[in-house]
Structure formats: C-alpha cells, structure tokens
Amino acid sequence: MEYVKTKRLVKLKKYALEMFYLTLGCMIMAMGTSLFLLPNQLSTGGFSGIATIFYYLLGFPLGTTILILNIPFFIWAFFKVGKRLLVKSIIGTILLSVFIDLFDKIPTLTGDRFLACLYGGVCIGFGLALVLKSGSSTGGTDLITYIARSYKPYIRTSSLIVIIDIIIIGLNVIFFKKIEIGLYSAISIYIMGKMIDIVFEGVNFTKMMLIVSNKYKEIAKEVGDKLQRGSTGIYAKGMYTKERRMMLFCVGARNEVAKIKQIAVQIDPKAFIVIANARETWGKGFKSN
C-alpha cells in the first residue's frame, strides 16, 4: 500500500513539473512573439507566421488565430497520435494563444528588427525547449510532424519542419513585400534552434580525443596526473600496416583539449591525434543525475 502511494506521489510530482515547464515555456514563447517578432512583422515560421498575416490583414488576434488554425489538426491527430500527447498539445496551444493575446496588449519593447529577431529568437527557442522538456508541443508544425510520422515513421521530421517554415516565411515576404522580413526571420529561426540545443545539451560542451601512440601509457599517466582526466585504452588495428596498437580515448572540457594535445605531442611527437566535438557527456567528472 505504501509503495502504491509513493508511486502515485512520484507520478503527481512528475506531472506537476511537466505542467510547470509547459506553462513557463508557453509564457516565454508568447513574450518573444508578442513583444519582439509580431510588432516588427517577423515570425519563426509555423502557424504563427500564417497568423501574423491575418493579424495585419484583418486585425485578428494572433493567439486566437493560432488556436483556430490548430483545431483541424487536433481532430486529425486524435485518430493518429497518442491521446496523452494530444491532450498536452491542446493545453500547450491554448496556453500559448492566451499568453500571446495578453502580451499583445503591452507596448513593443523595440522597433529595431535586428534586435527583435535576436531577442525574439532567444525567447521562443528557450520557451519551446521547456515545452519539449515537458513532453508536449504547442501544435502547429510540431503536431503536423507527429501526424506525418504516423503514416511514415521514418520520415525526416527536421526536413519537413524546415520546408514548412520556408514556405510560410516566403508567404510573409510576399504579403509584406519586404525581403528583409524573410532574412531577419531566418536569423530568428537559427537562434531559436541554437537555444533549444543549449537548453537540452547545456553550455559546457566537451571535446573527444583519440590518440594513437606507442607511448600511450606515459600519455595516459601524464593526463591523469596533471588534469585529473581518465583515459580509456582501445585495441585497434592499422588496416594499412596490419599492426595492432593501443588507442587512447579521452574526453575533456574545451579548455583542456590544448593541454591534452600538448602533453601527447611532448611525450610522442609522432602521435596521431583526432579531436571531435562531443554533443553530450554524462558520468563522473561531467554531468550526472
């Protein structure tokens, strides 16, 4: 009985945290849209781009228009995607729409389109990342990709989103008759994508190094002693020389890479070194739960 109560409490906490992320994310997205992009006729694609046209053409509230545009896709998604995802997406879309119309009543913070695309992209990217962390969406192109994958599971969703966004931004350029709107909107989309990466991967990017040397023991010891970084030995075979050799695998922070390289070259000037970006690193000495 106690186990059941504990399990329910854990689920309740998880749901509460998801709803917090969803609400906060929608609010930040709405701020970026209403206070920066919309007053400057910019968008990050998606249904907000279509709604922007209706906003200036007919004076329809942006948030309400986004909600109306999503309704047919909610009905379609009801038969094609998971009910849990659909319910959370509906909640996310409603929250976003309400917040957008609320913030639209606040005077714009800047009339400079360059500043607007920068800060708008940051806000929307950060907010959207929080929404995605909650396991939800705000409808629009996200929902379309979920529906598309129900028909073709292996479809490249990123390509589909890019195509849809390009078409919608193109419509904005045609309607407002200003090519710079498309150029600034493209900057916003790029920044939005980068912000999502930062939220999910963090700002402490790491580097991965592969070192091939006959003096691997000395290199591993020196790296451990001076930088407190461990190394992993991997047996490898040169396909040209047919020789079996030891290859060191080492991961370090960006500011440690030059030091590790210097140590390796000093011990063995003929060492073969490969340095690559590591998107995310978990474990001792790095991120952990």
VOGU-3710 file (C-alpha; in Angstrom, 3 decimals, decimal comma):
1> meyvktkrlv> 0,000/0,000/0,000  2,846/2,355/0,899  4,552/1,517/-2,387  1,401/2,435/-4,327  1,122/5,778/-2,520  4,789/6,542/-3,196  4,386/5,671/-6,866  1,345/7,937/-7,152  3,203/10,754/-5,421  6,127/10,396/-7,842
11> klkkyalemf> 3,733/10,499/-10,813  1,980/13,552/-9,370  5,284/15,380/-8,886  6,359/14,476/-12,404  3,047/15,726/-13,841  3,265/18,953/-11,806  6,814/19,566/-13,053  5,761/18,910/-16,654  2,885/21,378/-16,334  5,245/23,960/-14,807
21> yltlgcmima> 7,658/23,591/-17,734  4,768/23,735/-20,206  3,226/26,870/-18,686  6,539/28,701/-18,256  7,660/27,710/-21,759  4,430/28,963/-23,356  4,678/32,244/-21,459  8,269/32,867/-22,594  7,379/31,938/-26,194  4,456/34,378/-26,072
31> mgtslfllpn> 6,751/37,141/-24,815  9,142/36,588/-27,699  6,286/36,568/-30,195  4,169/39,489/-28,927  6,893/41,808/-27,631  9,524/41,327/-30,333  8,518/39,487/-33,519  4,887/40,422/-34,108  5,264/44,240/-33,815  8,097/44,046/-36,360
41> qlstggfsgi> 6,201/41,760/-38,797  8,631/38,895/-38,155  7,967/35,224/-37,419  9,726/31,918/-36,820  7,528/30,105/-39,312  4,815/27,669/-38,239  1,238/28,711/-37,652  2,386/31,949/-36,019  3,702/33,020/-39,427  0,291/32,450/-41,037
51> atifyyllgf> -1,447/34,115/-38,082  0,828/37,164/-38,469  -0,574/37,718/-41,968  -4,160/37,526/-40,672  -3,180/39,873/-37,823  -2,073/42,631/-40,194  -4,563/41,874/-42,975  -7,776/41,516/-40,966  -6,775/42,548/-37,449  -7,445/39,083/-35,981
61> plgttililn> -5,790/38,433/-32,581  -2,648/36,391/-33,178  -3,187/33,919/-30,324  -6,810/33,239/-31,212  -5,903/32,707/-34,881  -3,186/30,202/-33,951  -5,700/28,264/-31,859  -8,284/28,214/-34,687  -5,677/27,057/-37,237  -4,755/24,150/-34,960
71> ipffiwaffk> -8,296/22,824/-34,458  -8,466/20,755/-37,710  -5,107/19,191/-36,901  -6,201/18,388/-33,348  -9,146/16,462/-34,802  -6,868/14,692/-37,272  -4,285/13,929/-34,579  -7,000/12,437/-32,337  -7,056/9,393/-34,616  -3,328/9,245/-35,349
81> vgkrllvksi> -1,199/10,110/-32,279  -1,221/9,166/-28,623  -4,038/10,653/-26,566  -1,633/11,818/-23,819  0,471/13,782/-26,300  -2,644/15,215/-27,926  -4,122/16,425/-24,614  -0,858/18,083/-23,585  -0,520/19,651/-27,044  -4,031/21,099/-26,777
91> igtillsvfi> -3,183/22,530/-23,340  0,079/23,943/-24,687  -1,621/25,557/-27,693  -4,342/27,124/-25,529  -1,776/28,470/-23,043  0,378/29,900/-25,837  -2,624/31,521/-27,532  -3,866/33,112/-24,292  -0,420/34,417/-23,340  0,180/35,844/-26,832
101> dlfdkiptlt> -3,070/37,828/-26,765  -2,300/39,032/-23,217  1,225/40,213/-24,035  -0,020/41,796/-27,259  -1,627/44,493/-25,095  1,831/45,529/-23,815  3,716/48,133/-25,906  6,505/46,714/-28,048  9,969/46,765/-26,499  11,856/47,667/-29,693
111> gdrflaclyg> 11,191/48,789/-33,234  14,610/47,634/-34,414  14,081/44,491/-36,479  17,581/43,199/-35,865  17,190/43,405/-32,086  13,689/41,971/-32,391  14,851/38,915/-34,346  17,666/38,300/-31,843  15,658/38,575/-28,641  12,562/37,039/-30,191
121> gvcigfglal> 14,562/34,013/-31,332  16,156/33,612/-27,891  12,816/33,798/-26,056  10,963/31,463/-28,414  13,826/28,953/-28,545  14,183/28,862/-24,766  10,424/28,644/-24,250  9,990/25,915/-26,860  12,789/23,879/-25,272  10,918/23,980/-21,946
131> vlksgsstgg> 7,733/22,885/-23,714  9,567/19,973/-25,335  11,062/19,050/-21,948  7,511/18,671/-20,673  6,869/16,104/-23,408  4,354/18,386/-25,080  4,076/20,739/-28,048  2,272/23,923/-28,982  0,590/22,464/-32,045  1,470/23,864/-35,445
141> tdlityiars> 4,300/22,247/-37,378  5,203/20,044/-34,391  1,772/18,455/-34,496  1,936/18,087/-38,286  5,201/16,147/-37,993  3,669/13,796/-35,400  0,777/13,153/-37,789  3,131/12,675/-40,754  5,199/10,141/-38,796  2,069/8,139/-38,031
151> ykpyirtssl> 1,881/7,473/-41,785  5,607/7,266/-42,497  7,577/6,542/-39,277  10,952/7,063/-40,934  10,219/10,479/-42,395  12,818/13,138/-41,570  10,825/15,462/-39,344  13,530/18,145/-39,312  13,382/18,396/-43,109  9,591/18,576/-43,039
161> iviidiiiig> 9,628/21,392/-40,456  12,231/23,353/-42,438  10,207/23,029/-45,655  7,000/24,192/-43,945  8,783/27,122/-42,272  10,401/28,209/-45,545  7,016/28,205/-47,295  5,351/30,193/-44,503  8,163/32,755/-44,270  8,026/33,045/-48,050
171> lnviffkkie> 4,315/33,911/-47,742  5,197/36,580/-45,173  7,749/38,094/-47,545  5,218/38,112/-50,395  2,464/39,646/-48,238  4,599/42,371/-46,621  6,645/42,865/-49,826  9,905/43,157/-47,886  12,690/40,661/-48,439  14,370/41,748/-45,186
181> iglysaisiy> 11,462/40,218/-43,265  12,496/36,812/-44,584  16,158/37,471/-43,829  15,506/38,558/-40,248  13,039/35,712/-39,718  15,710/33,248/-40,860  18,050/34,636/-38,184  15,324/34,143/-35,572  14,812/30,525/-36,637  18,555/29,848/-36,434
191> imgkmidivf> 18,837/31,401/-32,960  15,733/29,509/-31,846  17,355/26,212/-32,871  20,582/27,082/-31,046  18,697/27,961/-27,861  16,922/24,598/-27,944  20,323/22,867/-28,258  21,717/24,864/-25,315  18,788/24,001/-23,055  18,957/20,287/-23,884
201> egvnftkmml> 22,738/19,929/-24,081  23,947/22,703/-21,785  26,670/25,252/-22,434  29,530/23,111/-21,123  30,359/21,420/-24,406  33,060/18,780/-24,261  35,683/17,521/-26,674  36,537/13,932/-27,533  40,115/12,936/-28,354  41,533/9,793/-29,940
211> ivsnkykeia> 45,292/9,425/-29,530  47,301/6,711/-31,288  50,807/6,359/-29,873  53,275/3,681/-28,781  53,775/5,739/-25,619  50,132/5,553/-24,608  50,951/4,577/-21,009  53,065/7,679/-20,431  50,460/9,929/-22,065  47,583/8,460/-20,039
221> kevgdklqrg> 49,563/8,815/-16,793  50,532/12,425/-17,510  46,962/13,401/-18,433  45,695/11,769/-15,252  48,323/13,368/-13,026  48,161/16,899/-14,446  44,496/17,227/-15,446  42,792/14,524/-13,360  41,242/13,155/-16,525  40,928/9,445/-17,112
231> stgiyakgmy> 41,645/7,717/-20,397  40,358/4,505/-21,915  42,610/2,200/-23,912  41,049/0,699/-27,033  42,799/-2,007/-29,037  42,948/-1,020/-32,704  44,476/-2,411/-35,869  46,006/-0,323/-38,645  44,486/-1,596/-41,884  47,488/-0,398/-43,877
241> tkerrmmlfc> 50,288/-1,584/-41,585  48,265/-4,531/-40,165  49,757/-3,680/-36,764  47,794/-3,942/-33,508  48,120/-0,778/-31,475  46,579/0,843/-28,441  44,416/3,913/-28,974  43,596/6,263/-26,097  40,072/7,601/-25,805  39,826/10,756/-23,699
251> vgarnevaki> 37,081/13,321/-23,071  37,721/16,766/-21,637  36,398/20,300/-21,412  37,198/22,728/-24,205  39,887/24,473/-22,171  41,588/21,106/-21,510  41,943/19,990/-25,114  45,020/22,090/-25,901  46,707/20,840/-22,699  45,997/17,180/-23,510
261> kqiavqidpk> 47,282/17,681/-27,050  50,414/19,388/-25,739  51,089/16,531/-23,308  50,681/13,920/-26,060  52,944/15,735/-28,539  55,641/16,403/-25,939  55,803/12,716/-24,992  55,432/11,447/-28,567  55,915/13,985/-31,419  54,696/11,309/-33,856
271> afivianare> 51,387/10,723/-32,030  48,300/10,608/-34,240  45,533/12,732/-32,665  41,902/13,222/-33,624  39,782/15,887/-31,877  35,995/15,986/-32,240  33,021/17,622/-30,560  31,085/15,552/-28,036  27,422/16,638/-28,073  26,786/15,494/-24,509
281> twgkgfksn> 28,811/13,757/-21,821  27,400/12,012/-18,751  29,294/10,407/-15,902  31,975/11,079/-13,331  33,644/14,431/-13,858  30,831/15,636/-16,148  27,047/15,899/-15,943  25,150/13,429/-13,814  21,661/12,998/-12,367
//
